[in-house]
Amino acid sequence: MSTKNTSKLNVPAAKDAMEQFKQEAANEVGVSLKDGDNGSLTSREAGSIGGQMVKKMVEKYENEISTK
């Protein structure tokens, strides 16, 4: 069983920005990430990071549409 990350970005040039976004979300929910492999994260920790990222994206979208 491979734990290799197979996620692909639609815009490869956005990789650094997405890594920074993920790090910020992790900090906000109190999860420490290290450079490289974070395969030791629990499902709860990984889910918290992903959930925080989605929450921030939805908030940004809502702010954008409310100002139009």
N, C-alpha and C positions, 0 to 999 in steps of 0.2 A: 504494500500500500504506500503510495507516494503522498507526501505532504507538500509537494511543490505548489507554489501559488501560480495558478493558471489564469488569473484575472488579467484581462487586457483592457487598456484604455483606448477609447475611440480616438483620442488626440494624444499620441505618445509624448509630445512636448509638455503635456500637463503633468507628467509624472512627479516632478519635484513639488509642484503646488499641491497635488493630492497627498503626497507624503507629509507635507507640512500640515495640511488640513486634518489628516488622521492623527498626527501627533498632538495637535491642539485639542481635538475631541477626546483623545485618551487622557490628556492632562485634566480636562474639565470633569471627567468621571473618575479620576483618581487611579488610572491604570498606567503603569510604567511600561513604555515600549523601548526596545533597544534597536540599534541599527541592525538590519538584516533579518534573520529568522526570528519570528515571535511565536513559533509553534507550541511553546509551552503555555500560552494563554489558555485560560479556561473558556468554555463556551460562554459563560456569563460575562467574562471580561471582554471577549471579542464582540459579543452581542451588544454590550453597553457602548462600546466604541462606535459600532455601526449605527446603533440607534441614535446616538448623539449627532453623528454626521447627518443622518436623515433629518433629524429635528432642525438642525441649523440650515439645511438646504430648503426645507419647507418654510421656515421663518423668512429666509431671504426672498423666496418667491412671493410669499404673502406681502412682504414689504414692497416689493417691486410692483405688484399689481395694484396695491392700495394707493400708490403715488401716481398712477396713470389716470 
